[in-house]
C-alpha cells in the first residue's frame, strides 16, 4: 500500500470515527410532544435539569427515562414544567 493510499485510508477512518462519536453525543437529544399543552420540548441537557428538579421535588427516580413514565406521571411533569422556567 502506498503512502498516499494509507493517508486516504486514515482520513476515511478518522471521518467515520468522528461521525460515530457525533452520533453518540447527539443520541440523547430528541423531541418530546406534550399533548396537554400541544407543544414540543427538546429533551437535552437543559430539560434533564428540569426533569431532575421535578423528580427530586416529587420523590421520583430522576434516572428513570421520562418516556417510560406512566401517562399520569408524564402529565404531572408537564403541568409542573409549564409553571417553571422557560418552557418553549
Secondary structure by P-SEA (a helix, b strand, c coil): ccaaaaaaaaaaaaaaaaaaaaaaaaccbbbbbcccccccccccaaaaaaaaaaaaaaccccccccccccaaaaaaaaaaaaaccccc
